[in-house]
Protein backbone atom coordinates (compact mmCIF):
# COMPACT_ATOMS: atom_id res chain seq x y z
CA UNK A 1 0.00 0.00 0.00
CA UNK A 2 1.46 3.37 -0.97
CA UNK A 3 1.96 5.88 1.82
CA UNK A 4 -0.37 8.65 0.50
CA UNK A 5 -3.25 6.20 0.28
CA UNK A 6 -2.50 4.89 3.77
CA UNK A 7 -2.53 8.45 5.09
CA UNK A 8 -5.87 9.01 3.36
CA UNK A 9 -7.26 6.03 5.23
CA UNK A 10 -5.85 7.24 8.56
CA UNK A 11 -7.30 10.70 7.93
CA UNK A 12 -10.79 9.33 7.33
CA UNK A 13 -10.62 7.14 10.45
CA UNK A 14 -9.49 10.18 12.49
CA UNK A 15 -12.47 12.18 11.19
CA UNK A 16 -14.81 9.31 12.03
CA UNK A 17 -13.43 9.08 15.58
CA UNK A 18 -13.92 12.81 16.10
CA UNK A 19 -17.54 12.50 14.94
CA UNK A 20 -17.99 9.52 17.24
CA UNK A 21 -16.72 11.50 20.23
CA UNK A 22 -19.10 14.33 19.33
CA UNK A 23 -21.95 11.82 19.10
CA UNK A 24 -21.15 10.49 22.58
CA UNK A 25 -20.74 13.89 24.22
CA UNK A 26 -23.47 15.77 22.39
CA UNK A 27 -26.82 16.11 24.12
CA UNK A 28 -29.61 14.19 22.36
CA UNK A 29 -31.01 16.31 19.54
CA UNK A 30 -33.95 15.92 17.21
CA UNK A 31 -35.28 12.41 16.70
CA UNK A 32 -35.96 11.58 13.08
CA UNK A 33 -38.96 9.60 11.93
CA UNK A 34 -37.07 7.32 9.56
CA UNK A 35 -34.60 6.29 12.25
CA UNK A 36 -37.43 5.65 14.71
CA UNK A 37 -39.21 3.57 12.07
CA UNK A 38 -36.24 1.49 10.96
CA UNK A 39 -34.22 1.52 14.19
CA UNK A 40 -30.53 0.91 14.76
CA UNK A 41 -28.67 -2.35 15.15
CA UNK A 42 -25.39 -3.58 16.59
CA UNK A 43 -23.77 -2.58 13.28
CA UNK A 44 -24.94 1.04 13.37
CA UNK A 45 -26.43 2.53 16.53
CA UNK A 46 -29.64 4.55 16.58
CA UNK A 47 -27.96 7.51 18.33
CA UNK A 48 -25.41 7.81 15.55
CA UNK A 49 -28.15 7.60 12.95
CA UNK A 50 -30.14 10.42 14.58
CA UNK A 51 -27.01 12.57 14.73
CA UNK A 52 -26.14 11.80 11.11
CA UNK A 53 -29.60 12.71 9.87
CA UNK A 54 -29.43 15.94 11.86
CA UNK A 55 -26.18 16.95 10.16
CA UNK A 56 -27.54 15.95 6.75
CA UNK A 57 -30.64 18.08 7.19
CA UNK A 58 -28.52 21.07 8.25
CA UNK A 59 -26.25 20.63 5.23
CA UNK A 60 -29.27 20.20 2.94
CA UNK A 61 -30.36 23.72 3.80
CA UNK A 62 -26.97 25.10 2.73
CA UNK A 63 -27.10 23.13 -0.53
CA UNK A 64 -30.60 24.38 -1.30
CA UNK A 65 -29.58 27.98 -0.68
CA UNK A 66 -26.60 27.48 -3.00
CA UNK A 67 -28.93 26.28 -5.75
CA UNK A 68 -27.74 22.67 -5.68
CA UNK A 69 -30.74 20.53 -6.61
CA UNK A 70 -31.58 17.02 -5.44
CA UNK A 71 -31.16 15.45 -8.89
CA UNK A 72 -27.71 16.97 -9.33
CA UNK A 73 -26.64 15.65 -5.94
CA UNK A 74 -28.00 12.18 -6.83
CA UNK A 75 -25.90 11.98 -9.98
CA UNK A 76 -22.83 13.34 -8.21
CA UNK A 77 -23.30 10.55 -5.66
CA UNK A 78 -23.31 7.96 -8.44
CA UNK A 79 -20.22 9.47 -10.04
CA UNK A 80 -18.38 9.33 -6.71
CA UNK A 81 -19.48 5.71 -6.30
CA UNK A 82 -17.97 4.90 -9.69
CA UNK A 83 -14.75 6.67 -8.68
CA UNK A 84 -14.67 4.63 -5.46
CA UNK A 85 -15.01 1.39 -7.42
CA UNK A 86 -12.20 2.33 -9.80
CA UNK A 87 -9.92 3.37 -6.94
CA UNK A 88 -10.41 0.17 -4.95
CA UNK A 89 -9.84 -1.84 -8.14
CA UNK A 90 -6.52 -0.03 -8.56
CA UNK A 91 -5.49 -0.90 -5.00
CA UNK A 92 -6.17 2.51 -3.43
CA UNK A 93 -8.77 1.77 -0.74
CA UNK A 94 -7.93 4.90 1.26
CA UNK A 95 -8.91 7.23 -1.57
CA UNK A 96 -11.84 4.94 -2.36
CA UNK A 97 -13.06 5.34 1.23
CA UNK A 98 -13.21 9.13 0.85
CA UNK A 99 -15.07 8.86 -2.45
CA UNK A 100 -17.51 6.36 -0.96
CA UNK A 101 -18.06 8.52 2.14
CA UNK A 102 -18.88 11.54 -0.04
CA UNK A 103 -21.13 9.38 -2.21
CA UNK A 104 -23.00 8.24 0.89
CA UNK A 105 -23.33 11.84 2.06
CA UNK A 106 -24.82 12.74 -1.32
CA UNK A 107 -27.21 9.81 -1.04
CA UNK A 108 -28.56 11.24 2.19
CA UNK A 109 -28.57 14.83 0.96
CA UNK A 110 -30.60 14.38 -2.21
CA UNK A 111 -33.73 13.23 -0.38
CA UNK A 112 -33.32 15.88 2.31
CA UNK A 113 -32.97 18.62 -0.33
CA UNK A 114 -36.01 17.36 -2.23
CA UNK A 115 -38.15 17.39 0.93
CA UNK A 116 -36.86 20.83 1.87
CA UNK A 117 -37.70 22.26 -1.56
CA UNK A 118 -41.01 20.44 -1.82
CA UNK A 119 -39.89 18.53 -4.93
CA UNK A 120 -39.95 15.04 -3.41
CA UNK A 121 -41.85 12.56 -5.58
CA UNK A 122 -42.31 8.84 -6.07
CA UNK A 123 -40.34 9.05 -9.30
CA UNK A 124 -37.45 10.67 -7.48
CA UNK A 125 -37.55 7.98 -4.80
CA UNK A 126 -37.42 5.26 -7.47
CA UNK A 127 -34.46 6.95 -9.17
CA UNK A 128 -32.66 7.39 -5.87
CA UNK A 129 -33.12 3.74 -4.94
CA UNK A 130 -31.94 2.55 -8.36
CA UNK A 131 -28.85 4.76 -8.26
CA UNK A 132 -27.99 3.42 -4.80
CA UNK A 133 -27.83 -0.08 -6.27
CA UNK A 134 -25.40 1.11 -8.95
CA UNK A 135 -23.13 2.70 -6.34
CA UNK A 136 -22.93 -0.61 -4.46
CA UNK A 137 -22.35 -2.49 -7.70
CA UNK A 138 -19.47 -0.19 -8.65
CA UNK A 139 -17.72 -0.72 -5.31
CA UNK A 140 -18.16 -4.50 -5.32
CA UNK A 141 -17.11 -4.68 -8.98
CA UNK A 142 -13.93 -2.87 -7.98
CA UNK A 143 -13.39 -5.41 -5.21
CA UNK A 144 -13.89 -8.25 -7.70
CA UNK A 145 -11.18 -6.76 -9.90
CA UNK A 146 -8.91 -6.22 -6.89
CA UNK A 147 -9.24 -9.92 -6.03
CA UNK A 148 -8.91 -11.10 -9.63
CA UNK A 149 -7.41 -14.57 -9.85
CA UNK A 150 -8.81 -15.49 -6.41
CA UNK A 151 -12.21 -17.10 -7.14
CA UNK A 152 -12.94 -18.10 -3.55
CA UNK A 153 -12.62 -14.53 -2.33
CA UNK A 154 -14.57 -13.28 -5.34
CA UNK A 155 -17.41 -15.60 -4.29
CA UNK A 156 -17.46 -13.92 -0.88
CA UNK A 157 -17.63 -10.51 -2.57
CA UNK A 158 -20.51 -11.59 -4.82
CA UNK A 159 -22.35 -13.10 -1.84
CA UNK A 160 -22.01 -9.80 0.03
CA UNK A 161 -23.36 -7.89 -2.98
CA UNK A 162 -26.27 -10.32 -3.34
CA UNK A 163 -27.10 -10.13 0.36
CA UNK A 164 -27.27 -6.35 0.23
CA UNK A 165 -29.55 -6.45 -2.78
CA UNK A 166 -31.83 -8.99 -1.06
CA UNK A 167 -32.15 -6.81 2.05
CA UNK A 168 -33.22 -3.94 -0.19
CA UNK A 169 -35.58 -6.24 -2.11
CA UNK A 170 -37.25 -7.39 1.11
CA UNK A 171 -37.89 -3.76 2.05
CA UNK A 172 -39.34 -2.96 -1.38
CA UNK A 173 -41.51 -6.08 -1.29
CA UNK A 174 -42.81 -5.15 2.17
CA UNK A 175 -43.77 -1.70 0.91
CA UNK A 176 -45.55 -3.23 -2.09
CA UNK A 177 -47.50 -5.59 0.20
CA UNK A 178 -48.08 -2.78 2.73
CA UNK A 179 -46.51 -4.96 5.41
CA UNK A 180 -43.99 -3.74 7.96
CA UNK A 181 -40.84 -5.88 7.75
CA UNK A 182 -38.96 -6.82 10.92
CA UNK A 183 -35.90 -4.76 11.76
CA UNK A 184 -32.95 -6.46 10.17
CA UNK A 185 -29.20 -6.03 9.86
CA UNK A 186 -27.07 -4.57 7.12
CA UNK A 187 -29.49 -2.11 5.61
CA UNK A 188 -28.08 0.39 3.12
CA UNK A 189 -26.65 2.82 5.68
CA UNK A 190 -24.97 0.05 7.65
CA UNK A 191 -23.42 -1.52 4.56
CA UNK A 192 -22.12 1.87 3.46
CA UNK A 193 -20.53 2.56 6.85
CA UNK A 194 -18.89 -0.86 6.96
CA UNK A 195 -17.58 -0.66 3.41
CA UNK A 196 -16.25 2.86 3.90
CA UNK A 197 -14.66 2.00 7.23
CA UNK A 198 -13.26 -1.23 5.84
CA UNK A 199 -11.59 0.55 2.93
CA UNK A 200 -10.15 3.19 5.27
CA UNK A 201 -8.80 0.57 7.67
CA UNK A 202 -7.43 -1.52 4.80
CA UNK A 203 -5.42 1.48 3.67
CA UNK A 204 -4.34 2.45 7.18
CA UNK A 205 -2.72 -0.91 7.99
CA UNK A 206 -0.33 -0.24 5.12
CA UNK A 207 1.59 2.05 7.48
CA UNK A 208 2.27 -1.07 9.57
CA UNK A 209 3.54 -2.97 6.56
CA UNK A 210 0.37 -5.06 6.35
CA UNK A 211 -1.72 -5.79 3.29
CA UNK A 212 -5.22 -4.50 2.58
CA UNK A 213 -6.65 -7.84 1.47
CA UNK A 214 -7.36 -9.41 4.91
CA UNK A 215 -9.32 -6.36 6.06
CA UNK A 216 -11.36 -6.15 2.86
CA UNK A 217 -12.08 -9.89 2.98
CA UNK A 218 -13.20 -9.62 6.59
CA UNK A 219 -15.60 -6.75 5.87
CA UNK A 220 -17.08 -8.51 2.85
CA UNK A 221 -17.48 -11.68 4.92
CA UNK A 222 -19.38 -9.85 7.67
CA UNK A 223 -21.69 -8.26 5.12
CA UNK A 224 -22.14 -11.55 3.25
CA UNK A 225 -23.19 -13.43 6.39
CA UNK A 226 -25.38 -10.88 8.12
CA UNK A 227 -26.99 -9.34 5.03
CA UNK A 228 -28.12 -12.74 3.78
CA UNK A 229 -29.30 -13.81 7.24
CA UNK A 230 -31.21 -10.55 7.53
CA UNK A 231 -32.81 -11.04 4.11
CA UNK A 232 -33.90 -14.60 4.99
CA UNK A 233 -35.44 -13.52 8.31
CA UNK A 234 -37.24 -10.57 6.71
CA UNK A 235 -38.58 -12.59 3.77
CA UNK A 236 -39.82 -15.34 6.08
CA UNK A 237 -41.68 -12.74 8.14
CA UNK A 238 -43.16 -11.23 4.97
CA UNK A 239 -44.38 -14.63 3.79
CA UNK A 240 -46.12 -15.21 7.12
CA UNK A 241 -47.68 -11.74 7.08
CA UNK A 242 -48.85 -12.04 3.48
C-alpha positions, 0 to 999 in steps of 0.5 A: 500500500502506498503511503499517500493512500495509507494516510488518506485512510488514517485521515478518514478514520481520524475524522470518524473518531472525532464525529464519534466523540461528538456523538457520545458527548453531544446532548440528544437532539432531534429524533428523526422519523425514519430512524425511529421507524427502521431503528438501529442495530449492533452494526450502526447505533440509533444515536449515531443515525439520529445525529447523522440525519441531523447533520444531513438536514442542516447541510441540505439547507446550505445546498438548497440555498446554494442552488444545488438541486436534489437530482444533481446531488444524486448523480454526483453521488453515483459518479463518486461511487464509480470513482470509489469502485475504480480506486479500490480496483486499482489498490487505493482503498484509502482514496476509495473510502473518501469517495464512498463517504462523499457518495454516501453523504450525497445519497442522504442529501438528495432526499433531504434537499427534495423534501426541503424544496417540496420537490420530493416525488415517487419518481425521485424515490425510485431513481434514488433507490436505483442509483444506490444499487449502482453505487454498491455495484461499482464498489463491489465490482472494484473489489472483484477486480482487486481480487482477480485470480482469487475465485474463492474470495470473489465468491465472498464478494458476490455473496455480500453484494447479493445479500445487500440487494436482497435486504433492499428487495425485502424492504421494497416487497414489504412496501408493495404488500403494505406490510412492515418488515422486521428490523434487520441487519445490514441495511443500506446505511450500515453496509455503506458505513462498513464498506467505507470504514473497511476501505479506510482501515485496509489502507491504514494498515499499510503504514504497519507494513500489512496488506489491505486484502485481509481487512477487505475480505473480513468486511465482505465476509461480515456483510455476506453473512449478516446481510443474507441472514437478515434477508432470509429472516425478513422474507420469512416474516413477509411470507407469514404476514402475506 
